[in-house]
Amino acid sequence: MTEKSYAEMTEQELREEIARLKEKARKAEQLGIVNEYAVYERKATMAAAYLIDPGTIVKGELYRIDGAPGEFFKVEYLKGRFAWGYRLGGERFEEALPISILLPMKAGK
């Protein structure tokens, strides 16, 4: 059986994959296997990026970063399911974040 890439999966398949990965992450965390936990969390984040329309991410806009309270990210451009840009404050080095962790500045959106 050939595994489907996230891009080939339906919304339902992606949601099932995310749930499966989150469960594996939870089990790894309970067993104290930190590196395995991180891998499953990252995979779930990437799968979630395929549930988001990249057209909803606006170049030049600021976004909050899920899981990083008080940190903001300015999107310079998109490439695939990643937003490239800079975190505000500190070093201004370019990095790519999965679009699934970008949250609108206005709460409740």
N, CA, C and O atoms as a printed pandas DataFrame, in Angstrom:
     atom_number atom_name residue_name chain_id  residue_number  x_coord  y_coord  z_coord
0              1         N          MET        A               1    0.842   -1.189    0.000
1              2        CA          MET        A               1    0.000    0.000    0.000
2              3         C          MET        A               1    0.887    1.252    0.000
3              4         O          MET        A               1    1.755    1.414    0.858
4              5         N          THR        A               2    0.654    2.115   -0.962
5              6        CA          THR        A               2    1.406    3.359   -1.035
6              7         C          THR        A               2    0.724    4.398   -0.165
7              8         O          THR        A               2   -0.489    4.593   -0.240
8              9         N          GLU        A               3    1.520    5.062    0.662
9             10        CA          GLU        A               3    0.944    6.103    1.511
10            11         C          GLU        A               3    0.650    7.335    0.681
11            12         O          GLU        A               3    1.440    7.728   -0.177
12            13         N          LYS        A               4   -0.504    7.941    0.949
13            14        CA          LYS        A               4   -0.874    9.175    0.260
14            15         C          LYS        A               4   -0.125   10.335    0.896
15            16         O          LYS        A               4    0.131   10.342    2.100
16            17         N          SER        A               5    0.221   11.310    0.073
17            18        CA          SER        A               5    0.801   12.529    0.649
18            19         C          SER        A               5   -0.361   13.356    1.194
19            20         O          SER        A               5   -1.517   13.132    0.834
20            21         N          TYR        A               6   -0.045   14.308    2.060
21            22        CA          TYR        A               6   -1.092   15.157    2.622
22            23         C          TYR        A               6   -1.842   15.893    1.515
23            24         O          TYR        A               6   -3.049   16.113    1.622
24            25         N          ALA        A               7   -1.136   16.273    0.460
25            26        CA          ALA        A               7   -1.756   17.007   -0.652
26            27         C          ALA        A               7   -2.804   16.149   -1.377
27            28         O          ALA        A               7   -3.742   16.682   -1.970
28            29         N          GLU        A               8   -2.644   14.838   -1.328
29            30        CA          GLU        A               8   -3.571   13.930   -2.015
30            31         C          GLU        A               8   -4.779   13.540   -1.159
31            32         O          GLU        A               8   -5.750   12.982   -1.669
32            33         N          MET        A               9   -4.716   13.833    0.133
33            34        CA          MET        A               9   -5.782   13.405    1.043
34            35         C          MET        A               9   -6.998   14.324    0.987
35            36         O          MET        A               9   -6.889   15.518    0.708
36            37         N          THR        A              10   -8.162   13.730    1.260
37            38        CA          THR        A              10   -9.386   14.518    1.380
38            39         C          THR        A              10   -9.383   15.184    2.758
39            40         O          THR        A              10   -8.562   14.850    3.612
40            41         N          GLU        A              11  -10.297   16.118    2.967
41            42        CA          GLU        A              11  -10.396   16.786    4.267
42            43         C          GLU        A              11  -10.627   15.755    5.378
43            44         O          GLU        A              11  -10.015   15.844    6.442
44            45         N          GLN        A              12  -11.502   14.787    5.134
45            46        CA          GLN        A              12  -11.795   13.751    6.129
46            47         C          GLN        A              12  -10.548   12.923    6.437
47            48         O          GLN        A              12  -10.257   12.644    7.600
48            49         N          GLU        A              13   -9.812   12.531    5.394
49            50        CA          GLU        A              13   -8.591   11.743    5.603
50            51         C          GLU        A              13   -7.559   12.545    6.405
51            52         O          GLU        A              13   -6.879   12.001    7.275
52            53         N          LEU        A              14   -7.451   13.852    6.098
53            54        CA          LEU        A              14   -6.517   14.705    6.842
54            55         C          LEU        A              14   -6.911   14.776    8.311
55            56         O          LEU        A              14   -6.056   14.669    9.190
56            57         N          ARG        A              15   -8.203   14.957    8.579
57            58        CA          ARG        A              15   -8.667   15.042    9.967
58            59         C          ARG        A              15   -8.386   13.737   10.719
59            60         O          ARG        A              15   -7.999   13.764   11.887
60            61         N          GLU        A              16   -8.581   12.591   10.047
61            62        CA          GLU        A              16   -8.299   11.291   10.661
62            63         C          GLU        A              16   -6.802   11.131   10.918
63            64         O          GLU        A              16   -6.397   10.624   11.964
64            65         N          GLU        A              17   -5.985   11.566    9.960
65            66        CA          GLU        A              17   -4.529   11.487   10.112
66            67         C          GLU        A              17   -4.057   12.358   11.276
67            68         O          GLU        A              17   -3.209   11.936   12.063
68            69         N          ILE        A              18   -4.600   13.564   11.388
69            70        CA          ILE        A              18   -4.241   14.472   12.483
70            71         C          ILE        A              18   -4.598   13.834   13.828
71            72         O          ILE        A              18   -3.805   13.868   14.769
72            73         N          ALA        A              19   -5.791   13.255   13.910
73            74        CA          ALA        A              19   -6.224   12.594   15.158
74            75         C          ALA        A              19   -5.295   11.421   15.492
75            76         O          ALA        A              19   -4.931   11.226   16.652
76            77         N          ARG        A              20   -4.915   10.647   14.479
77            78        CA          ARG        A              20   -4.021    9.506   14.678
78            79         C          ARG        A              20   -2.648    9.981   15.179
79            80         O          ARG        A              20   -2.080    9.401   16.104
80            81         N          LEU        A              21   -2.132   11.038   14.556
81            82        CA          LEU        A              21   -0.827   11.572   14.958
82            83         C          LEU        A              21   -0.865   12.175   16.361
83            84         O          LEU        A              21    0.074   12.007   17.140
84            85         N          LYS        A              22   -1.956   12.877   16.681
85            86        CA          LYS        A              22   -2.098   13.478   18.019
86            87         C          LYS        A              22   -2.145   12.379   19.086
87            88         O          LYS        A              22   -1.585   12.536   20.171
88            89         N          GLU        A              23   -2.815   11.268   18.770
89            90        CA          GLU        A              23   -2.891   10.141   19.710
90            91         C          GLU        A              23   -1.510    9.518   19.914
91            92         O          GLU        A              23   -1.133    9.202   21.042
92            93         N          LYS        A              24   -0.750    9.341   18.818
93            94        CA          LYS        A              24    0.612    8.804   18.931
94            95         C          LYS        A              24    1.482    9.758   19.749
95            96         O          LYS        A              24    2.294    9.317   20.564
96            97         N          ALA        A              25    1.312   11.066   19.532
97            98        CA          ALA        A              25    2.080   12.071   20.287
98            99         C          ALA        A              25    1.734   11.976   21.774
99           100         O          ALA        A              25    2.617   12.025   22.630
100          101         N          ARG        A              26    0.441   11.840   22.069
101          102        CA          ARG        A              26   -0.005   11.749   23.463
102          103         C          ARG        A              26    0.621   10.527   24.145
103          104         O          ARG        A              26    1.093   10.612   25.279
104          105         N          LYS        A              27    0.620    9.392   23.442
105          106        CA          LYS        A              27    1.206    8.172   24.003
106          107         C          LYS        A              27    2.713    8.328   24.213
107          108         O          LYS        A              27    3.246    7.906   25.239
108          109         N          ALA        A              28    3.396    8.934   23.242
109          110        CA          ALA        A              28    4.845    9.150   23.367
110          111         C          ALA        A              28    5.143   10.065   24.553
111          112         O          ALA        A              28    6.107    9.851   25.288
112          113         N          GLU        A              29    4.308   11.084   24.730
113          114        CA          GLU        A              29    4.490   12.016   25.850
114          115         C          GLU        A              29    4.320   11.281   27.180
115          116         O          GLU        A              29    5.099   11.484   28.112
116          117         N          GLN        A              30    3.298   10.425   27.262
117          118        CA          GLN        A              30    3.062    9.654   28.492
118          119         C          GLN        A              30    4.233    8.740   28.816
119          120         O          GLN        A              30    4.560    8.514   29.981
120          121         N          LEU        A              31    4.868    8.211   27.752
121          122        CA          LEU        A              31    6.005    7.306   27.946
122          123         C          LEU        A              31    7.314    8.079   28.139
123          124         O          LEU        A              31    8.366    7.490   28.391
124          125         N          GLY        A              32    7.229    9.408   28.017
125          126        CA          GLY        A              32    8.422   10.234   28.206
126          127         C          GLY        A              32    9.380   10.217   27.028
127          128         O          GLY        A              32   10.559   10.535   27.183
128          129         N          ILE        A              33    8.886    9.848   25.848
129          130        CA          ILE        A              33    9.738    9.813   24.652
130          131         C          ILE        A              33    9.588   11.162   23.935
131          132         O          ILE        A              33    8.796   11.311   23.005
132          133         N          VAL        A              34   10.365   12.122   24.396
133          134        CA          VAL        A              34   10.217   13.508   23.972
134          135         C          VAL        A              34   10.436   13.708   22.474
135          136         O          VAL        A              34    9.665   14.416   21.826
136          137         N          ASN        A              35   11.493   13.085   21.914
137          138        CA          ASN        A              35   11.764   13.302   20.489
138          139         C          ASN        A              35   10.665   12.721   19.607
139          140         O          ASN        A              35   10.320   13.311   18.583
140          141         N          GLU        A              36   10.116   11.585   19.986
141          142        CA          GLU        A              36    9.024   10.968   19.231
142          143         C          GLU        A              36    7.772   11.848   19.319
143          144         O          GLU        A              36    7.063   12.034   18.330
144          145         N          TYR        A              37    7.511   12.381   20.503
145          146        CA          TYR        A              37    6.383   13.294   20.714
146          147         C          TYR        A              37    6.502   14.482   19.752
147          148         O          TYR        A              37    5.532   14.846   19.086
148          149         N          ALA        A              38    7.688   15.080   19.682
149          150        CA          ALA        A              38    7.910   16.250   18.830
150          151         C          ALA        A              38    7.687   15.924   17.355
151          152         O          ALA        A              38    7.126   16.736   16.620
152          153         N          VAL        A              39    8.118   14.750   16.922
153          154        CA          VAL        A              39    7.943   14.346   15.520
154          155         C          VAL        A              39    6.455   14.233   15.178
155          156         O          VAL        A              39    6.013   14.747   14.151
156          157         N          TYR        A              40    5.687   13.562   16.037
157          158        CA          TYR        A              40    4.253   13.405   15.768
158          159         C          TYR        A              40    3.523   14.741   15.804
159          160         O          TYR        A              40    2.624   14.981   14.998
160          161         N          GLU        A              41    3.908   15.613   16.739
161          162        CA          GLU        A              41    3.290   16.950   16.808
162          163         C          GLU        A              41    3.558   17.730   15.520
163          164         O          GLU        A              41    2.663   18.377   14.975
164          165         N          ARG        A              42    4.814   17.659   15.038
165          166        CA          ARG        A              42    5.178   18.373   13.802
166          167         C          ARG        A              42    4.407   17.824   12.607
167          168         O          ARG        A              42    3.924   18.587   11.770
168          169         N          LYS        A              43    4.293   16.503   12.531
169          170        CA          LYS        A              43    3.551   15.889   11.424
170          171         C          LYS        A              43    2.083   16.317   11.455
171          172         O          LYS        A              43    1.494   16.592   10.410
172          173         N          ALA        A              44    1.496   16.372   12.646
173          174        CA          ALA        A              44    0.097   16.797   12.778
174          175         C          ALA        A              44   -0.054   18.252   12.343
175          176         O          ALA        A              44   -1.037   18.609   11.694
176          177         N          THR        A              45    0.916   19.090   12.700
177          178        CA          THR        A              45    0.892   20.500   12.298
178          179         C          THR        A              45    0.961   20.619   10.777
179          180         O          THR        A              45    0.257   21.433   10.180
180          181         N          MET        A              46    1.806   19.810   10.160
181          182        CA          MET        A              46    1.925   19.849    8.696
182          183         C          MET        A              46    0.640   19.353    8.022
183          184         O          MET        A              46    0.192   19.934    7.034
184          185         N          ALA        A              47    0.056   18.288    8.554
185          186        CA          ALA        A              47   -1.205   17.787    7.981
186          187         C          ALA        A              47   -2.283   18.863    8.096
187          188         O          ALA        A              47   -3.079   19.053    7.177
188          189         N          ALA        A              48   -2.303   19.565    9.232
189          190        CA          ALA        A              48   -3.291   20.626    9.443
190          191         C          ALA        A              48   -3.116   21.764    8.439
191          192         O          ALA        A              48   -4.085   22.433    8.081
192          193         N          ALA        A              49   -1.887   21.982    7.988
193          194        CA          ALA        A              49   -1.626   23.054    7.010
194          195         C          ALA        A              49   -2.384   22.800    5.699
195          196         O          ALA        A              49   -2.691   23.738    4.964
196          197         N          TYR        A              50   -2.680   21.537    5.414
197          198        CA          TYR        A              50   -3.405   21.195    4.185
198          199         C          TYR        A              50   -4.909   21.384    4.321
199          200         O          TYR        A              50   -5.648   21.237    3.347
200          201         N          LEU        A              51   -5.364   21.710    5.530
201          202        CA          LEU        A              51   -6.785   22.020    5.732
202          203         C          LEU        A              51   -7.038   23.521    5.564
203          204         O          LEU        A              51   -8.184   23.971    5.577
204          205         N          ILE        A              52   -5.958   24.287    5.407
205          206        CA          ILE        A              52   -6.074   25.747    5.312
206          207         C          ILE        A              52   -5.832   26.194    3.883
207          208         O          ILE        A              52   -4.899   25.732    3.226
208          209         N          ASP        A              53   -6.667   27.084    3.413
209          210        CA          ASP        A              53   -6.506   27.657    2.083
210          211         C          ASP        A              53   -5.372   28.676    2.154
211          212         O          ASP        A              53   -5.488   29.671    2.869
212          213         N          PRO        A              54   -4.263   28.443    1.416
213          214        CA          PRO        A              54   -3.150   29.402    1.460
214          215         C          PRO        A              54   -3.588   30.816    1.048
215          216         O          PRO        A              54   -2.938   31.798    1.408
216          217         N          GLY        A              55   -4.679   30.913    0.302
217          218        CA          GLY        A              55   -5.198   32.216   -0.115
218          219         C          GLY        A              55   -5.693   33.073    1.045
219          220         O          GLY        A              55   -5.904   34.276    0.889
220          221         N          THR        A              56   -5.877   32.443    2.219
221          222        CA          THR        A              56   -6.339   33.202    3.391
222          223         C          THR        A              56   -5.175   33.862    4.127
223          224         O          THR        A              56   -5.386   34.693    5.011
224          225         N          ILE        A              57   -3.945   33.492    3.762
225          226        CA          ILE        A              57   -2.754   34.082    4.384
226          227         C          ILE        A              57   -2.310   35.243    3.495
227          228         O          ILE        A              57   -1.999   35.055    2.318
228          229         N          VAL        A              58   -2.284   36.441    4.071
229          230        CA          VAL        A              58   -2.020   37.652    3.297
230          231         C          VAL        A              58   -0.574   38.115    3.474
231          232         O          VAL        A              58   -0.103   38.312    4.594
232          233         N          LYS        A              59    0.122   38.286    2.338
233          234        CA          LYS        A              59    1.500   38.789    2.380
234          235         C          LYS        A              59    1.513   40.179    2.989
235          236         O          LYS        A              59    0.648   41.008    2.705
236          237         N          GLY        A              60    2.515   40.421    3.835
237          238        CA          GLY        A              60    2.645   41.727    4.469
238          239         C          GLY        A              60    1.859   41.860    5.764
239          240         O          GLY        A              60    2.032   42.833    6.498
240          241         N          GLU        A              61    0.995   40.890    6.051
241          242        CA          GLU        A              61    0.183   40.936    7.276
242          243         C          GLU        A              61    0.948   40.346    8.455
243          244         O          GLU        A              61    1.881   39.561    8.289
244          245         N          LEU        A              62    0.524   40.748    9.649
245          246        CA          LEU        A              62    1.055   40.185   10.889
246          247         C          LEU        A              62    0.100   39.108   11.391
247          248         O          LEU        A              62   -1.119   39.246   11.290
248          249         N          TYR        A              63    0.669   38.038   11.932
249          250        CA          TYR        A              63   -0.121   36.947   12.506
250          251         C          TYR        A              63    0.433   36.600   13.878
251          252         O          TYR        A              63    1.627   36.749   14.138
252          253         N          ARG        A              64   -0.451   36.137   14.750
253          254        CA          ARG        A              64   -0.013   35.566   16.016
254          255         C          ARG        A              64    0.470   34.152   15.704
255          256         O          ARG        A              64    0.044   33.555   14.716
256          257         N          ILE        A              65    1.360   33.614   16.545
257          258        CA          ILE        A              65    1.882   32.269   16.339
258          259         C          ILE        A              65    1.265   31.356   17.394
259          260         O          ILE        A              65    1.455   31.559   18.594
260          261         N          ASP        A              66    0.526   30.348   16.934
261          262        CA          ASP        A              66   -0.103   29.396   17.841
262          263         C          ASP        A              66    0.983   28.703   18.663
263          264         O          ASP        A              66    1.961   28.202   18.109
264          265         N          GLY        A              67    0.809   28.675   19.962
265          266        CA          GLY        A              67    1.782   28.029   20.836
266          267         C          GLY        A              67    2.932   28.928   21.253
267          268         O          GLY        A              67    3.818   28.503   21.994
268          269         N          ALA        A              68    2.924   30.181   20.775
269          270        CA          ALA        A              68    3.985   31.141   21.144
270          271         C          ALA        A              68    3.323   32.463   21.537
271          272         O          ALA        A              68    3.357   33.423   20.768
272          273         N          PRO        A              69    2.718   32.519   22.736
273          274        CA          PRO        A              69    2.016   33.733   23.164
274          275         C          PRO        A              69    2.921   34.961   23.113
275          276         O          PRO        A              69    4.075   34.913   23.540
276          277         N          GLY        A              70    2.389   36.047   22.591
277          278        CA          GLY        A              70    3.137   37.298   22.531
278          279         C          GLY        A              70    4.111   37.391   21.371
279          280         O          GLY        A              70    4.785   38.410   21.216
280          281         N          GLU        A              71    4.200   36.340   20.543
281          282        CA          GLU        A              71    5.089   36.389   19.382
282          283         C          GLU        A              71    4.263   36.628   18.129
283          284         O          GLU        A              71    3.166   36.094   17.967
284          285         N          PHE        A              72    4.827   37.452   17.246
285          286        CA          PHE        A              72    4.122   37.809   16.017
286          287         C          PHE        A              72    5.016   37.545   14.820
287          288         O          PHE        A              72    6.240   37.641   14.901
288          289         N          PHE        A              73    4.374   37.210   13.701
289          290        CA          PHE        A              73    5.089   36.825   12.490
290          291         C          PHE        A              73    4.582   37.660   11.327
291          292         O          PHE        A              73    3.376   37.746   11.094
292          293         N          LYS        A              74    5.508   38.277   10.598
293          294        CA          LYS        A              74    5.137   39.057    9.410
294          295         C          LYS        A              74    5.415   38.198    8.186
295          296         O          LYS        A              74    6.548   37.772    7.959
296          297         N          VAL        A              75    4.370   37.946    7.396
297          298        CA          VAL        A              75    4.485   37.100    6.209
298          299         C          VAL        A              75    5.051   37.913    5.044
299          300         O          VAL        A              75    4.514   38.956    4.672
300          301         N          GLU        A              76    6.149   37.406    4.480
301          302        CA          GLU        A              76    6.755   38.036    3.301
302          303         C          GLU        A              76    6.245   37.370    2.022
303          304         O          GLU        A              76    5.913   38.052    1.053
304          305         N          TYR        A              77    6.185   36.025    2.024
305          306        CA          TYR        A              77    5.677   35.298    0.861
306          307         C          TYR        A              77    5.297   33.882    1.275
307          308         O          TYR        A              77    5.660   33.411    2.353
308          309         N          LEU        A              78    4.563   33.221    0.399
309          310        CA          LEU        A              78    4.138   31.844    0.639
310          311         C          LEU        A              78    4.838   30.928   -0.350
311          312         O          LEU        A              78    5.066   31.289   -1.504
312          313         N          LYS        A              79    5.172   29.739    0.124
313          314        CA          LYS        A              79    5.713   28.709   -0.761
314          315         C          LYS        A              79    5.125   27.397   -0.282
315          316         O          LYS        A              79    5.485   26.891    0.780
316          317         N          GLY        A              80    4.223   26.857   -1.069
317          318        CA          GLY        A              80    3.529   25.639   -0.649
318          319         C          GLY        A              80    2.670   25.927    0.565
319          320         O          GLY        A              80    1.877   26.868    0.564
320          321         N          ARG        A              81    2.827   25.125    1.589
321          322        CA          ARG        A              81    2.044   25.288    2.824
322          323         C          ARG        A              81    2.837   26.000    3.913
323          324         O          ARG        A              81    2.516   25.900    5.097
324          325         N          PHE        A              82    3.882   26.723    3.494
325          326        CA          PHE        A              82    4.700   27.482    4.432
326          327         C          PHE        A              82    4.618   28.967    4.147
327          328         O          PHE        A              82    4.588   29.397    2.994
328          329         N          ALA        A              83    4.582   29.743    5.218
329          330        CA          ALA        A              83    4.675   31.201    5.119
330          331         C          ALA        A              83    6.110   31.560    5.503
331          332         O          ALA        A              83    6.603   31.162    6.559
332          333         N          TRP        A              84    6.760   32.309    4.637
333          334        CA          TRP        A              84    8.121   32.760    4.913
334          335         C          TRP        A              84    8.059   34.198    5.381
335          336         O          TRP        A              84    7.302   35.007    4.845
336          337         N          GLY        A              85    8.863   34.509    6.388
337          338        CA          GLY        A              85    8.872   35.867    6.888
338          339         C          GLY        A              85    9.732   35.977    8.124
339          340         O          GLY        A              85   10.714   35.254    8.287
340          341         N          TYR        A              86    9.338   36.916    9.011
341          342        CA          TYR        A              86   10.147   37.245   10.180
342          343         C          TYR        A              86    9.281   37.348   11.422
343          344         O          TYR        A              86    8.135   37.794   11.358
344          345         N          ARG        A              87    9.838   36.930   12.558
345          346        CA          ARG        A              87    9.193   37.187   13.846
346          347         C          ARG        A              87    9.528   38.627   14.215
347          348         O          ARG        A              87   10.624   39.107   13.927
348          349         N          LEU        A              88    8.588   39.312   14.849
349          350        CA          LEU        A              88    8.841   40.688   15.274
350          351         C          LEU        A              88    9.731   40.698   16.504
351          352         O          LEU        A              88    9.625   39.829   17.369
352          353         N          GLY        A              89   10.609   41.688   16.574
353          354        CA          GLY        A              89   11.518   41.800   17.719
354          355         C          GLY        A              89   12.684   40.850   17.571
355          356         O          GLY        A              89   12.615   39.884   16.812
356          357         N          GLY        A              90   13.740   41.119   18.284
357          358        CA          GLY        A              90   14.900   40.228   18.244
358          359         C          GLY        A              90   15.570   40.199   16.881
359          360         O          GLY        A              90   15.490   41.164   16.121
360          361         N          GLU        A              91   16.229   39.096   16.575
361          362        CA          GLU        A              91   16.922   38.932   15.296
362          363         C          GLU        A              91   15.892   38.889   14.177
363          364         O          GLU        A              91   14.826   38.293   14.327
364          365         N          ARG        A              92   16.216   39.526   13.054
365          366        CA          ARG        A              92   15.286   39.477   11.926
366          367         C          ARG        A              92   15.779   38.473   10.901
367          368         O          ARG        A              92   16.133   38.841    9.780
368          369         N          PHE        A              93   15.802   37.199   11.288
369          370        CA          PHE        A              93   16.212   36.189   10.315
370          371         C          PHE        A              93   14.963   35.569    9.702
371          372         O          PHE        A              93   13.947   35.366   10.366
372          373         N          GLU        A              94   15.079   35.279    8.410
373          374        CA          GLU        A              94   13.936   34.715    7.690
374          375         C          GLU        A              94   13.732   33.265    8.115
375          376         O          GLU        A              94   14.686   32.503    8.274
376          377         N          GLU        A              95   12.469   32.910    8.292
377          378        CA          GLU        A              95   12.143   31.515    8.604
378          379         C          GLU        A              95   10.810   31.175    7.957
379          380         O          GLU        A              95   10.055   32.052    7.537
380          381         N          ALA        A              96   10.544   29.884    7.891
381          382        CA          ALA        A              96    9.286   29.407    7.324
382          383         C          ALA        A              96    8.480   28.738    8.422
383          384         O          ALA        A              96    9.006   27.930    9.186
384          385         N          LEU        A              97    7.193   29.081    8.497
385          386        CA          LEU        A              97    6.293   28.446    9.458
386          387         C          LEU        A              97    5.144   27.806    8.696
387          388         O          LEU        A              97    4.668   28.372    7.712
388          389         N          PRO        A              98    4.687   26.629    9.136
389          390        CA          PRO        A              98    3.506   26.031    8.505
390          391         C          PRO        A              98    2.321   26.991    8.684
391          392         O          PRO        A              98    2.145   27.569    9.756
392          393         N          ILE        A              99    1.519   27.154    7.638
393          394        CA          ILE        A              99    0.409   28.113    7.721
394          395         C          ILE        A              99   -0.611   27.719    8.779
395          396         O          ILE        A              99   -1.416   28.556    9.189
396          397         N          SER        A             100   -0.600   26.482    9.227
397          398        CA          SER        A             100   -1.554   26.024   10.241
398          399         C          SER        A             100   -1.302   26.629   11.622
399          400         O          SER        A             100   -2.183   26.573   12.479
400          401         N          ILE        A             101   -0.117   27.208   11.859
401          402        CA          ILE        A             101    0.132   27.782   13.185
402          403         C          ILE        A             101   -0.009   29.307   13.179
403          404         O          ILE        A             101    0.232   29.953   14.199
404          405         N          LEU        A             102   -0.391   29.877   12.054
405          406        CA          LEU        A             102   -0.592   31.325   11.987
406          407         C          LEU        A             102   -2.038   31.650   12.349
407          408         O          LEU        A             102   -2.978   31.101   11.773
408          409         N          LEU        A             103   -2.194   32.545   13.308
409          410        CA          LEU        A             103   -3.521   32.940   13.762
410          411         C          LEU        A             103   -3.743   34.412   13.433
411          412         O          LEU        A             103   -2.823   35.221   13.555
412          413         N          PRO        A             104   -4.966   34.766   13.014
413          414        CA          PRO        A             104   -5.253   36.175   12.714
414          415         C          PRO        A             104   -4.996   37.054   13.942
415          416         O          PRO        A             104   -5.133   36.600   15.078
416          417         N          MET        A             105   -4.627   38.298   13.706
417          418        CA          MET        A             105   -4.376   39.232   14.816
418          419         C          MET        A             105   -5.655   39.501   15.592
419          420         O          MET        A             105   -5.629   39.633   16.815
420          421         N          LYS        A             106   -6.774   39.581   14.880
421          422        CA          LYS        A             106   -8.058   39.849   15.533
422          423         C          LYS        A             106   -8.577   38.543   16.123
423          424         O          LYS        A             106   -8.824   37.580   15.398
424          425         N          ALA        A             107   -8.739   38.517   17.427
425          426        CA          ALA        A             107   -9.259   37.311   18.093
426          427         C          ALA        A             107  -10.703   37.081   17.656
427          428         O          ALA        A             107  -11.435   38.029   17.371
428          429         N          GLY        A             108  -11.096   35.840   17.607
429          430        CA          GLY        A             108  -12.476   35.504   17.261
430          431         C          GLY        A             108  -12.728   35.414   15.772
431          432         O          GLY        A             108  -13.870   35.252   15.342
432          433         N          LYS        A             109  -11.670   35.519   14.976
433          434        CA          LYS        A             109  -11.839   35.418   13.521
434          435         C          LYS        A             109  -11.799   33.991   13.069
435          436         O          LYS        A             109  -11.925   33.718   11.876
